[in-house]
Amino acid sequence: MSESTSIDVLLKERRVFDPSEEFVEQTNVKRWMNKRGIKSYDELLEKAKDLKWFWGEVSKDVVEWYKPYQKVFEWNEPYAKWFIGAKYNIVHDALDKHVKTYRKNKVAYIFEGEPGDVRKLTYRDLYVEVNKLANGLKSIGIKKGDRVGIYLPMIPELPISMLACAKIGAIHTVVFSGFSVGGLQKRISDSEAKALITCDGFYRRGKIVPLKSQVDECLGACHSVEHVIIYRRSMEEIQWKEERDHWWHALTEGQPTECPTEKLDANDTLYILYTSGTTGEPKGVISAHGGYAVGTALTLKWVFDMKDEDIWWCAADIGWVTGHSYIVYAPLILGATSVIYEGAPDYPNPNRWWKIVEKYGVNILYTSPTAIRMHMRYGEKWANKHDLSSLRLLGSVGETINPEAWMWYYKHIGKERCQIMDTWWQTETGSFVISPLPITPLKPGSPTRPLPGFTAEVYDEGGKPIKEGGGDLYLLPSWPAMLGGLYKAPERYVKTYWSKLPHMYLTGDKARRDEDGYFWIQGRADDILKVAGHRIGNYEIESALVSHKKVAEAVVIGKPHEIKGESIVAFVVLKEGEKPDDTLRKELREHVGREMGKLARPDEVWFVKDVPKTRSGKIMRRVVKARVLGAPLGDISTLRNPEAVDEIAFAT
């Protein structure tokens, strides 16, 4: 049985989803093509191979330079520079230019706290708050090039902090508010942050998370931090350290509402964002102002067909790259109205998200397959309580979306009206790379093909290109939002991304390409099982399990086996109301056998209430495997549900 047949089986007799001709003609990308006499998507992809022409041309639509660039890009392997010679600051496009137009009175952010409090900030409001904080930062000695840590929940003060840093040329490093003290400490120490912005506490599942107390514990070992700025969110009592600690409201009170935006080189660093995937020490990914602005804004405008009247909701956390790119910078550059929600997606009830969609008339929803599967588990009855007719497009991010989740999302949330933009990209890429456009025919479970201006290839272990079939996924440099290296780790940068094949960026993912040139992401390269000499993707078995009508979610790992090399162990989360028993266990094994062949049948099937996931929604297979094998768990500070780890041990 082929290692990649499960998706083919799952999609058998399913149609390809084609957008209507009327819809296509109204899209941003089609209008752009028509102005340039480009008649087809394939012709656009071909023309976009001329990177200098393509990115130079599209940059005119999304950014304004203080001083024009002299050269589109320069590639000195393994480093790229984009829009060389340009003077720029991303805050000019995100805020400054808007307050000179009608958009000054347009809502930039609709914020809803978990307790139900609502705030709406116009572009003018945001501009004023950013300027006041920027001036406050300057008053305590923060200047161009200084690193500022930001440890805040999903409240408007998080994007305000990022923009205030960028405005004065300081480099922000956002640390996800779900990280423990250890995770925070590693990132603040490595970045040598001079200041840290946080809050007293925030709301999560009806409880208050005491963020400032975690900061106090962290800073005992982070000696670079001279100032801590605390926003008052939960009114919790906090410990106070004179001279170091500053209340946000006191620091910004009386500050001028204007602050000059620092005119930077387009390749000056905008942020450092730490990523470790599911293993290893955090890597500080560096992103620059100019190329990042062009790459993120263009991809958001085209992939999600952003219109001026749209209400956009990227339901990720700003602590991850998805939030950096598609909650803060790209939507603001495009002058969009975005929703920010503080709390858990199913608190106090599983219809919280659908209430928000109805309440604010959300037009575009962008979320993770994990969240979709969670809602599948609760059932469509919760979504059916609300009017979701405002939705025009849907999106998926963070991991591969299995076809069953795709179909559920399409049917029960989009009501079979909304295309699904399934996006593949990474912290390191900065922007979408492989994704449909609204004019692209869709196949459930595939992010389709690389976007214009990007090139992806699949190679086998011997370094030979594969036009149809599976292997390692590589990108060909360069693209504007591409990382500018790893902070203080040039050797690690080369070893991690550029050491396997010459002139190729190694993504670390496995993928296959079908006869139409569509890519199917199979998961991380280290998530491939080797069973009796055959390579089988964990994701594909998981997808086969989830295709069963009683299964909401599954995680599959390999366990050493004397004869087969590895045996297959599956942990299964059932849909609400379903009962686990030995009959169902056998049924699931046979179901996988029918979908993928007998070789892929799990040797063991265990039923659990949940599987370990990061707060961004990614399943932590390495933690599951470590627990099963009795090995050290490693860093689990990113887990949102550590109790699931113990349940894995109990189940087996």
Buried (B, 14 or more C-beta within 10 A) or exposed (E): BBBBBBBEBBBEEEEEBEBEEEBBEEBBBBEBBEEEEBEEBEEBBEBBEEBEEBBBBBBEBBBEBEEEBEEBBEEEEBBBBBBBBBBBBBBBBBBBBBBEEEBBEBBBBBBBBBEEEEEBBBBBBBBBBBBBBBBBBBEEEBEEEBBBBBBBBBBBBBBBBBBBBBBBBBBBBBBBBBBBBBBBBBBBBBBBBBBBBBBBBBBBEEEBBBBBBBBBBBBEEBEBBBBBBBBBBBEBEBEEEEEEBBBBEEBBEEBEEEBEBBBBBBBBBBBBBBBBBBEEEBBBBBBBBBBBBBBBBBBBBBBBBBBEEBBBBBBBBBBBBBBBBBBBBBBBBBBBBBBBBBBBBBEEEBBBBBBBBBBBBBBBBBBBBBBBBBBBBBBEEBBEBBEBEBBBBBBBBBBBBBBBBBBBBBEBBBEEEBBBBBBBBBBBBBBBBBBBBBBBBBBBBBBBBBBBBBBBBBBEEEEEEBEEBBBBBBBBBBBBBBBBBBBEBEEBBBEBBBEBBEEBBBBBBBBBBBEEEBBBBBBBBEBBBEBEEBBBBBBBBBBBBBBBEBBBBBBBBBBEEEEBBBBBBBBBBBBEEBEBEEEBBEEBBEBBBEBBBEBBBBBBBBBBEBBBBBBBBBBBBBBBBBBBEEEEBBBBBBBBBEEBBEBBEEBE
